[in-house]
Amino acid sequence: MSYQKIIVHSQREQIDMSQFVEAEKELNSFDFYATSRVLKAALHFCGFIVAAYENEKLIGFTYVFKCDEKSTYFFSYIWISSDYRSKGIGDNVHKLALKEAFQRGAKKLYATCSPKNINSLRLLLRNNWVISSYNNDFYGKNEHRFILQHSTQNVAYHIKAIEKEISLNDLKKINNLLLSGYIGKSLIESRGGHNLKLCKATPTKNKIETKRLEVKYEINSKLNTVIISIYPERVFYVEGLPLSFLPIEYIQYLSMIFCFATIVNLHDFNGDVELSADFKIPQLLIDYFKTYNSIQNSIRIFTESLTSAAYIIELPASHQEKVVLLSGGKDSVYQLLRLLDENDRKNLISLYLSGPTINIEYMMELENLFKLTDYFNTKLKIIKISHGDYGYNSMRVRNRASWRGLLLLSIAAIFSKDIYWGTTYDKELHTDIKKLCQKPQGSIYFGDAFPTINLVKSLLHCDITSAPSEYEIYKYMYLNKREILNQTYSCFNPLGKCDLEKDWEKGCLKCKTLHIYRKKILNINLTKIEKEYLNSFYWMGDPDFHFEG
């Protein structure tokens, strides 16, 4: 071997990123500075980098993210310097990365690979990866990718005898086979290039964990707090609900929503979750859990121990008042402006869910909210939600998009039958559930998707109005309400708004997105680096936004 050492870099050490930046100039067609920050961020999110060196010179590397609390790891690309290829270095770097992931407790491993990248595809397939799906435009226009899954001890496949061999040039046929239950197993050289060998297979789990969660609640009228226990994991404290007006069925329903929030955040867990409660559960909510099971395969929620009932929850919400879920951002403020133009402000409630369970940045948002509601002279209702853990292994509150929308809408329905929220209408989320299943990590969008909205509308008997596209909102406020736009909370930098003119590299993705929206409104041409961001995987704006400037 021509290299001297391969090192695993973890979040416990500082490393010189300059060599990685230079490597990415060769590797990436988009903003390699932004990618380097993502690479560096891997060290701070329970990830790691495996790098090969010769005389302290970087000659190859890969990096791995930990995606969630369930020990799911994502393997990024492998880069080997052109002078050191075909020497087995990439294979050894990858094998060490696999070993490190397993030592950290990995239970699921995912990777992506371009059908054109024959060397990387061959490396992955010979190291027990299988192609499970294919996505067009995964990383931007014409950036198609195979999605691969590693056959770990928890995820394996029962291979059947049926095999097919398809040219890599015929991606449409390969995709149809993948959708019908085939997996890609190996590459075979042919006269016309390379063929992919596919096998009929069904995923199996060699080891299925089972966790039992018991749901209970208690109403503390003196503290105006509902205490919800999800034993043996977590306890939630909900302060500020109008308890004297709420039917007990609603408190029970709310308890099960917090149970769902707990399930999607279980620490390092893949398996079956069995639920128990000593009260009846709306059948619509049980159907909702089953729908969630259908869009992901890491957790299955079993509700056989629950007693279901077909009923609609009658809430005391006023038919005259309207409620807007206010976060302080431009989207929810747009909804507030829209309602103020159409209604008497006396019949309008601004609702904010506060506390660390909902948003770690809630203290910053609250300050801005007080300014906005004072400015508009509207009523602000605050519900605070916090939590504690039973065990020593504290759970993070992550995967919020899977459940927060359900919680927000359910609490808003207490105060009004007409709910307006800042979540923009995304046709990808408001379509057939099969579309959501096909999206990478589709389950993280579940809280904003149509099953959630339909559940709340049907069970709590309310109307829900989403916001238009983010660009349309920004354009309206920039042209008509710019003084208010400047007060909304958008920048992700907690130390102050980004200065993109001075340093584009250090700008947050939200500021970059709004910057490009602003240029389209003013019809100002984009710079090369701005175009690269717009067309990259990291674009944070509307998925169908286009600007040729």
C-alpha positions as CSV (number, residue, x, y, z in Angstrom):
1,M,0.0,0.0,0.0
2,S,1.3,3.4,-0.9
3,Y,-0.4,5.3,1.9
4,Q,0.8,5.4,5.5
5,K,-2.3,5.7,7.6
6,I,-6.1,5.8,7.7
7,I,-7.6,7.8,10.5
8,V,-11.1,8.1,11.9
9,H,-11.8,11.7,12.8
10,S,-14.5,12.2,15.4
11,Q,-16.3,15.3,16.9
12,R,-13.8,15.2,19.8
13,E,-11.0,16.6,17.8
14,Q,-10.1,19.6,15.6
15,I,-8.9,18.9,12.1
16,D,-7.5,21.1,9.3
17,M,-10.3,21.4,6.8
18,S,-8.2,23.1,4.1
19,Q,-7.2,19.9,2.4
20,F,-10.8,18.7,2.3
21,V,-11.9,22.0,0.7
22,E,-9.3,21.5,-2.0
23,A,-10.5,17.9,-2.6
24,E,-14.0,19.1,-3.0
25,K,-13.1,21.6,-5.7
26,E,-12.3,18.6,-7.8
27,L,-15.3,16.6,-6.6
28,N,-18.2,19.0,-6.6
29,S,-19.8,21.1,-9.2
30,F,-21.7,23.2,-6.7
31,D,-20.6,25.3,-3.7
32,F,-17.7,23.4,-2.3
33,Y,-17.4,25.8,0.6
34,A,-21.0,25.1,1.6
35,T,-20.3,21.4,1.2
36,S,-17.2,21.6,3.4
37,R,-19.3,23.1,6.2
38,V,-21.7,20.1,5.8
39,L,-18.7,17.8,6.0
40,K,-17.4,19.6,9.1
41,A,-20.9,19.5,10.6
42,A,-20.8,15.7,10.4
43,L,-18.3,15.9,13.2
44,H,-20.8,17.7,15.4
45,F,-23.8,15.5,14.7
46,C,-22.5,12.2,16.0
47,G,-20.8,11.6,12.6
48,F,-17.2,11.0,11.6
49,I,-14.7,11.2,8.8
50,V,-12.4,8.4,7.7
51,A,-9.4,9.8,5.9
52,A,-6.3,8.3,4.3
53,Y,-3.0,10.2,4.4
54,E,0.5,9.9,2.9
55,N,3.1,12.0,4.7
56,E,0.2,14.1,6.2
57,K,-1.2,14.7,2.7
58,L,-4.8,13.9,2.3
59,I,-5.3,11.3,-0.4
60,G,-8.8,10.0,0.2
61,F,-11.8,10.3,2.6
62,T,-15.4,9.5,3.2
63,Y,-17.8,11.0,5.8
64,V,-20.7,9.6,7.6
65,F,-23.7,11.3,9.3
66,K,-25.9,9.9,12.0
67,C,-29.4,10.8,10.7
68,D,-31.6,10.3,13.7
69,E,-31.9,8.8,17.2
70,K,-32.6,5.3,15.8
71,S,-29.0,4.6,14.9
72,T,-29.5,5.3,11.2
73,Y,-26.3,6.4,9.4
74,F,-25.9,8.0,6.0
75,F,-22.7,7.2,4.1
76,S,-21.6,10.1,1.8
77,Y,-19.3,9.9,-1.2
78,I,-15.8,8.4,-1.3
79,W,-13.1,10.6,-2.7
80,I,-9.7,9.3,-3.7
81,S,-7.0,11.5,-5.2
82,S,-6.5,10.8,-8.9
83,D,-2.9,9.7,-8.4
84,Y,-3.9,7.0,-5.8
85,R,-6.8,5.3,-7.5
86,S,-7.1,1.6,-8.3
87,K,-4.8,0.8,-5.3
88,G,-7.5,-0.5,-2.9
89,I,-7.5,2.7,-0.8
90,G,-11.2,3.4,-1.4
91,D,-12.1,-0.1,-0.4
92,N,-10.1,0.1,2.8
93,V,-11.5,3.6,3.7
94,H,-15.0,2.3,3.2
95,K,-14.4,-0.9,5.2
96,L,-13.1,1.2,8.1
97,A,-16.1,3.5,7.9
98,L,-18.4,0.5,8.1
99,K,-16.5,-0.9,11.1
100,E,-16.7,2.4,12.9
101,A,-20.4,2.8,12.2
102,F,-21.1,-0.7,13.6
103,Q,-19.0,0.0,16.7
104,R,-21.2,3.1,17.3
105,G,-24.3,0.9,17.3
106,A,-25.5,1.5,13.7
107,K,-28.6,-0.5,12.8
108,K,-29.4,1.0,9.4
109,L,-27.0,2.3,6.8
110,Y,-28.0,4.3,3.7
111,A,-26.0,5.7,0.8
112,T,-26.7,7.2,-2.6
113,C,-24.7,6.7,-5.8
114,S,-25.0,8.1,-9.3
115,P,-25.7,5.4,-12.0
116,K,-22.8,7.0,-13.9
117,N,-20.3,6.5,-11.0
118,I,-19.3,2.9,-11.9
119,N,-16.4,2.7,-9.5
120,S,-18.3,3.8,-6.4
121,L,-21.3,1.6,-7.3
122,R,-19.1,-1.4,-7.7
123,L,-17.3,-0.7,-4.4
124,L,-20.6,-0.4,-2.5
125,L,-22.2,-3.5,-4.0
126,R,-19.2,-5.7,-3.2
127,N,-19.4,-4.5,0.4
128,N,-22.9,-5.9,1.0
129,W,-24.9,-2.9,-0.1
130,V,-28.0,-3.4,-2.2
131,I,-29.8,-0.9,-4.4
132,S,-33.3,-0.5,-3.0
133,S,-34.7,2.4,-5.0
134,Y,-34.0,5.0,-7.7
135,N,-34.8,8.8,-7.6
136,N,-34.7,11.2,-10.5
137,D,-33.2,14.7,-9.8
138,F,-32.3,13.6,-6.3
139,Y,-29.6,16.2,-5.9
140,G,-30.9,18.7,-8.5
141,K,-31.7,18.7,-12.2
142,N,-30.4,15.5,-13.9
143,E,-28.6,14.5,-10.7
144,H,-30.2,11.0,-10.5
145,R,-29.3,8.6,-7.7
146,F,-29.6,5.0,-6.6
147,I,-30.6,4.7,-3.0
148,L,-28.7,1.9,-1.3
149,Q,-29.2,0.1,2.0
150,H,-26.6,-2.1,3.8
151,S,-27.4,-5.6,4.8
152,T,-26.7,-5.2,8.5
153,Q,-27.7,-7.6,11.3
154,N,-31.0,-5.8,11.6
155,V,-31.9,-5.4,8.0
156,A,-31.5,-8.3,5.6
157,Y,-33.2,-9.6,2.5
158,H,-34.8,-13.0,1.7
159,I,-33.4,-13.5,-1.8
160,K,-35.6,-15.4,-4.2
161,A,-34.4,-17.3,-7.2
162,I,-35.8,-14.9,-9.8
163,E,-32.9,-12.8,-11.3
164,K,-32.8,-10.2,-14.1
165,E,-29.9,-8.5,-15.8
166,I,-30.6,-5.0,-17.1
167,S,-28.3,-2.4,-18.8
168,L,-27.4,0.6,-16.6
169,N,-28.5,2.7,-19.5
170,D,-32.1,1.5,-19.1
171,L,-32.9,3.3,-15.9
172,K,-36.6,3.3,-16.5
173,K,-36.7,-0.5,-16.6
174,I,-34.5,-0.8,-13.5
175,N,-36.7,1.6,-11.6
176,N,-39.8,-0.4,-12.5
177,L,-38.2,-3.6,-11.2
178,L,-37.1,-1.8,-8.0
179,L,-40.7,-0.6,-7.4
180,S,-42.0,-4.2,-7.9
181,G,-39.8,-5.7,-5.2
182,Y,-36.4,-6.3,-6.8
183,I,-33.1,-5.2,-5.4
184,G,-29.8,-4.4,-7.2
185,K,-27.1,-6.9,-6.1
186,S,-24.1,-6.6,-8.4
187,L,-22.5,-5.1,-11.6
188,I,-21.6,-7.2,-14.6
189,E,-19.5,-5.9,-17.5
190,S,-21.0,-6.2,-20.9
191,R,-20.1,-5.2,-24.5
192,G,-22.3,-2.1,-24.2
193,G,-21.0,-1.0,-20.8
194,H,-22.3,-2.4,-17.6
195,N,-25.4,-4.4,-16.6
196,L,-27.1,-4.4,-13.1
197,K,-28.0,-7.8,-11.7
198,L,-31.3,-7.6,-9.8
199,C,-33.0,-10.2,-7.6
200,K,-36.5,-10.6,-6.4
201,A,-36.3,-10.1,-2.6
202,T,-38.3,-9.2,0.5
203,P,-36.8,-7.3,3.4
204,T,-36.6,-9.2,6.6
205,K,-35.5,-8.4,10.2
206,N,-33.4,-11.0,11.9
207,K,-33.9,-9.3,15.2
208,I,-37.0,-7.4,16.1
209,E,-37.0,-5.3,19.3
210,T,-40.3,-4.7,21.1
211,K,-41.0,-1.7,23.3
212,R,-44.2,-1.3,25.3
213,L,-45.5,2.2,26.1
214,E,-48.2,2.9,28.7
215,V,-50.1,6.2,28.3
216,K,-51.6,8.0,31.3
217,Y,-52.6,11.6,32.1
218,E,-53.4,13.8,35.0
219,I,-55.1,17.2,35.2
220,N,-53.6,19.6,37.7
221,S,-56.2,22.4,37.9
222,K,-54.3,24.5,40.4
223,L,-51.3,24.8,38.0
224,N,-53.5,24.8,34.9
225,T,-51.3,22.0,33.6
226,V,-52.0,18.6,31.9
227,I,-49.3,16.0,32.8
228,I,-49.0,13.3,30.2
229,S,-46.9,10.2,31.0
230,I,-45.5,7.9,28.3
231,Y,-44.0,5.3,30.5
232,P,-41.1,4.3,30.6
233,E,-39.8,7.0,28.3
234,R,-41.1,10.6,28.8
235,V,-43.4,12.9,30.7
236,F,-44.9,16.0,29.1
237,Y,-46.2,19.2,30.9
238,V,-48.7,21.3,28.9
239,E,-49.5,24.7,30.5
240,G,-52.1,27.2,29.6
241,L,-55.0,25.1,28.1
242,P,-58.5,26.2,29.0
243,L,-59.0,23.0,31.1
244,S,-62.5,23.9,32.5
245,F,-63.9,23.9,29.0
246,L,-62.2,20.9,27.5
247,P,-64.0,17.5,27.2
248,I,-62.0,14.6,28.7
249,E,-62.0,12.9,25.3
250,Y,-59.8,15.8,24.0
251,I,-57.3,15.3,26.8
252,Q,-57.1,11.6,26.0
253,Y,-56.6,12.4,22.3
254,L,-53.9,14.9,23.1
255,S,-52.2,12.3,25.3
256,M,-51.9,10.0,22.3
257,I,-50.4,12.7,20.2
258,F,-47.7,13.1,22.7
259,C,-47.3,9.4,22.7
260,F,-46.8,9.6,18.9
261,A,-44.2,12.4,19.4
262,T,-42.4,10.0,21.7
263,I,-42.4,7.1,19.4
264,V,-40.8,9.0,16.5
265,N,-38.0,10.1,18.8
266,L,-37.2,6.8,20.6
267,H,-33.5,6.6,21.3
268,D,-31.5,4.1,19.1
269,F,-34.6,2.0,18.4
270,N,-35.9,0.1,15.4
271,G,-38.7,-2.4,16.0
272,D,-42.2,-2.8,17.3
273,V,-44.0,-0.4,19.7
274,E,-47.0,-1.8,21.6
275,L,-49.3,0.9,23.1
276,S,-51.6,0.6,26.1
277,A,-54.0,3.0,27.7
278,D,-57.0,2.7,30.0
279,F,-59.2,5.0,27.9
280,K,-60.8,4.8,24.5
281,I,-59.0,6.0,21.4
282,P,-60.7,7.6,18.4
283,Q,-60.6,5.1,15.5
284,L,-59.4,7.8,13.2
285,L,-56.3,8.2,15.3
286,I,-55.6,4.5,15.2
287,D,-56.0,4.6,11.4
288,Y,-53.5,7.5,11.4
289,F,-50.9,5.4,13.2
290,K,-51.4,2.6,10.6
291,T,-50.8,5.2,7.8
292,Y,-47.5,6.2,9.5
293,N,-46.5,2.5,9.5
294,S,-47.0,2.4,5.8
295,I,-44.6,5.2,4.9
296,Q,-41.5,4.0,6.9
297,N,-40.1,0.6,8.0
298,S,-38.0,1.5,11.1
299,I,-40.9,1.5,13.6
300,R,-44.2,-0.4,13.6
301,I,-46.9,0.9,16.0
302,F,-49.2,-1.8,17.3
303,T,-52.6,-0.6,18.6
304,E,-54.2,-4.0,19.3
305,S,-54.2,-3.4,23.0
306,L,-56.1,-0.1,22.7
307,T,-59.9,0.2,22.8
308,S,-61.1,2.2,19.9
309,A,-64.3,4.2,19.4
310,A,-65.8,6.0,16.4
311,Y,-66.6,9.5,17.6
312,I,-65.9,13.2,16.8
313,I,-64.6,15.4,19.6
314,E,-66.8,18.3,20.4
315,L,-64.7,21.4,21.3
316,P,-66.1,24.7,22.6
317,A,-64.3,26.7,19.9
318,S,-66.1,29.9,18.9
319,H,-67.6,30.1,15.4
320,Q,-66.9,33.9,15.3
321,E,-63.2,33.8,16.2
322,K,-60.4,32.7,13.9
323,V,-57.0,31.5,15.1
324,V,-53.6,32.0,13.4
325,L,-50.7,29.8,14.5
326,L,-48.0,32.5,14.9
327,S,-44.3,31.7,15.0
328,G,-43.0,35.2,14.2
329,G,-41.8,34.1,10.7
330,K,-43.0,35.8,7.5
331,D,-45.3,32.9,6.6
332,S,-47.5,33.1,9.7
333,V,-47.3,36.9,9.8
334,Y,-48.6,36.9,6.2
335,Q,-51.6,34.8,7.4
336,L,-52.1,37.3,10.2
337,L,-52.1,40.3,7.8
338,R,-54.5,38.5,5.6
339,L,-57.0,37.9,8.5
340,L,-56.6,41.5,9.8
341,D,-57.6,42.8,6.3
342,E,-60.8,40.7,6.4
343,N,-61.8,40.5,10.0
344,D,-62.3,42.5,13.2
345,R,-59.2,42.1,15.3
346,K,-61.5,41.4,18.3
347,N,-62.4,38.1,16.6
348,L,-58.9,37.0,16.0
349,I,-56.5,35.0,18.2
350,S,-52.8,34.6,17.7
351,L,-51.7,31.3,19.1
352,Y,-48.1,30.4,19.9
353,L,-46.8,27.0,21.3
354,S,-43.8,27.7,23.4
355,G,-41.2,25.7,25.3
356,P,-38.3,23.4,24.6
357,T,-40.4,20.5,23.4
358,I,-41.7,22.6,20.5
359,N,-38.7,24.7,19.5
360,I,-35.3,25.2,21.0
361,E,-35.3,28.8,19.7
362,Y,-38.6,29.7,21.4
363,M,-37.1,32.4,23.6
364,M,-35.8,34.3,20.6
365,E,-39.2,33.9,18.8
366,L,-41.2,35.0,21.9
367,E,-39.4,38.4,22.0
368,N,-40.3,39.0,18.3
369,L,-43.9,37.8,18.8
370,F,-44.5,40.3,21.6
371,K,-43.3,43.1,19.3
372,L,-45.6,41.9,16.5
373,T,-48.7,41.5,18.5
374,D,-48.2,44.9,20.1
375,Y,-47.8,46.3,16.7
376,F,-51.0,44.8,15.4
377,N,-52.8,45.1,18.8
378,T,-54.0,41.4,18.6
379,K,-54.6,38.9,21.3
380,L,-51.7,36.4,21.9
381,K,-52.4,33.1,23.6
382,I,-49.3,31.1,24.7
383,I,-49.3,27.4,25.5
384,K,-46.0,26.2,27.1
385,I,-44.9,22.6,26.6
386,S,-41.9,21.0,28.4
387,H,-40.8,17.5,29.2
388,G,-38.7,15.3,31.3
389,D,-37.4,11.7,30.9
390,Y,-37.9,8.7,33.1
391,G,-34.6,7.1,32.4
392,Y,-31.0,8.1,32.4
393,N,-30.8,8.1,28.6
394,S,-32.4,11.5,27.8
395,M,-34.2,11.6,24.5
396,R,-33.7,14.5,22.1
397,V,-36.7,16.2,20.7
398,R,-36.0,15.7,17.0
399,N,-38.0,14.7,13.9
400,R,-40.3,17.5,14.8
401,A,-41.7,17.7,11.3
402,S,-43.2,14.2,11.8
403,W,-45.5,15.3,14.7
404,R,-45.4,19.0,15.4
405,G,-48.0,19.9,12.7
406,L,-50.4,17.4,14.3
407,L,-49.9,19.0,17.7
408,L,-50.1,22.6,16.5
409,L,-53.4,22.0,14.6
410,S,-55.0,20.0,17.4
411,I,-54.4,22.7,20.0
412,A,-55.4,25.5,17.7
413,A,-58.8,23.7,17.2
414,I,-59.6,24.4,20.9
415,F,-59.8,28.1,20.2
416,S,-61.5,28.3,16.8
417,K,-63.1,26.2,14.0
418,D,-61.1,28.3,11.5
419,I,-57.4,27.7,11.7
420,Y,-54.7,29.5,9.6
421,W,-51.1,28.4,9.8
422,G,-47.9,29.5,8.0
423,T,-47.1,26.1,6.6
424,T,-47.1,26.5,2.9
425,Y,-49.1,24.3,0.6
426,D,-46.7,21.7,-0.8
427,K,-48.2,19.6,-3.6
428,E,-45.6,16.9,-2.8
429,L,-47.2,16.5,0.7
430,H,-50.8,17.0,-0.3
431,T,-51.0,14.1,-2.8
432,D,-51.3,10.4,-2.8
433,I,-49.7,8.7,0.2
434,K,-47.6,6.6,-2.1
435,K,-45.8,9.8,-3.3
436,L,-44.7,10.4,0.3
437,C,-43.5,6.8,0.6
438,Q,-41.2,7.3,-2.4
439,K,-39.6,10.5,-1.0
440,P,-36.3,9.9,0.8
441,Q,-37.1,9.9,4.6
442,G,-40.7,10.7,3.6
443,S,-41.9,10.1,7.2
444,I,-40.2,13.3,8.4
445,Y,-42.9,15.3,6.4
446,F,-45.8,13.4,8.0
447,G,-46.8,16.2,10.4
448,D,-47.5,18.6,7.5
449,A,-48.9,16.0,5.0
450,F,-52.5,15.5,4.1
451,P,-53.2,12.5,6.5
452,T,-52.4,14.9,9.4
453,I,-54.6,17.7,8.1
454,N,-57.5,15.3,7.3
455,L,-57.3,13.7,10.7
456,V,-57.6,17.1,12.6
457,K,-60.3,18.4,10.2
458,S,-62.4,15.2,10.6
459,L,-61.9,14.5,14.3
460,L,-62.0,18.0,15.6
461,H,-64.4,19.4,13.1
462,C,-62.5,22.4,11.9
463,D,-61.2,24.1,8.7
464,I,-57.5,24.5,8.0
465,T,-56.1,27.1,5.6
466,S,-52.4,26.7,4.5
467,A,-50.3,29.6,3.2
468,P,-49.4,30.0,-0.5
469,S,-45.8,29.4,-1.7
470,E,-42.9,30.9,0.2
471,Y,-41.9,33.0,-2.8
472,E,-45.4,34.5,-3.2
473,I,-45.5,35.4,0.5
474,Y,-42.1,37.0,0.4
475,K,-42.9,38.9,-2.8
476,Y,-46.2,40.3,-1.3
477,M,-44.5,41.4,2.0
478,Y,-41.4,42.8,0.3
479,L,-43.5,45.0,-2.0
480,N,-46.3,45.9,0.4
481,K,-45.3,45.3,4.0
482,R,-41.5,45.7,4.0
483,E,-41.4,47.4,7.4
484,I,-43.1,44.3,8.9
485,L,-41.0,41.9,6.9
486,N,-37.9,43.3,8.6
487,Q,-39.4,42.3,12.0
488,T,-40.1,38.7,11.1
489,Y,-37.8,36.0,12.4
490,S,-36.1,34.2,9.4
491,C,-32.4,34.1,9.8
492,F,-31.0,30.9,11.3
493,N,-28.0,32.6,12.7
494,P,-28.7,33.2,16.5
495,L,-26.0,35.9,16.7
496,G,-27.5,38.2,14.1
497,K,-28.6,38.4,10.5
498,C,-26.2,37.1,7.9
499,D,-24.3,39.6,5.7
500,L,-24.2,37.8,2.3
501,E,-22.6,40.6,0.4
502,K,-19.7,40.5,2.8
503,D,-19.4,36.7,3.2
504,W,-21.6,34.4,1.2
505,E,-19.9,31.3,2.6
506,K,-21.0,32.0,6.2
507,G,-24.6,32.8,5.3
508,C,-27.3,30.5,6.5
509,L,-29.4,28.7,3.9
510,K,-32.6,30.7,4.8
511,C,-30.9,34.0,4.2
512,K,-29.5,32.7,0.9
513,T,-32.9,31.6,-0.2
514,L,-34.6,35.0,0.6
515,H,-31.7,36.8,-1.1
516,I,-32.5,34.9,-4.3
517,Y,-36.2,35.6,-4.0
518,R,-35.4,39.3,-3.6
519,K,-33.3,39.3,-6.8
520,K,-36.1,37.7,-8.8
521,I,-38.6,40.3,-7.5
522,L,-36.2,43.1,-8.5
523,N,-35.2,41.2,-11.7
524,I,-31.5,41.3,-10.9
525,N,-29.3,38.6,-12.4
526,L,-27.8,36.0,-10.1
527,T,-24.1,35.5,-9.7
528,K,-22.5,32.2,-10.5
529,I,-22.3,31.1,-6.9
530,E,-26.0,32.1,-6.4
531,K,-27.1,30.0,-9.3
532,E,-25.1,27.0,-8.0
533,Y,-26.9,27.3,-4.7
534,L,-30.3,27.6,-6.4
535,N,-29.7,24.4,-8.4
536,S,-28.1,22.4,-5.6
537,F,-29.4,19.8,-3.2
538,Y,-29.1,22.5,-0.4
539,W,-31.7,24.8,-1.9
540,M,-34.1,25.6,0.9
541,G,-36.9,27.4,-0.9
542,D,-40.0,26.3,-2.9
543,P,-39.2,23.0,-4.7
544,D,-40.7,24.3,-8.0
545,F,-39.1,27.8,-7.9
546,H,-37.4,28.9,-11.1
547,F,-35.3,31.9,-12.0
548,E,-33.2,32.2,-15.1
549,G,-31.7,35.6,-14.2
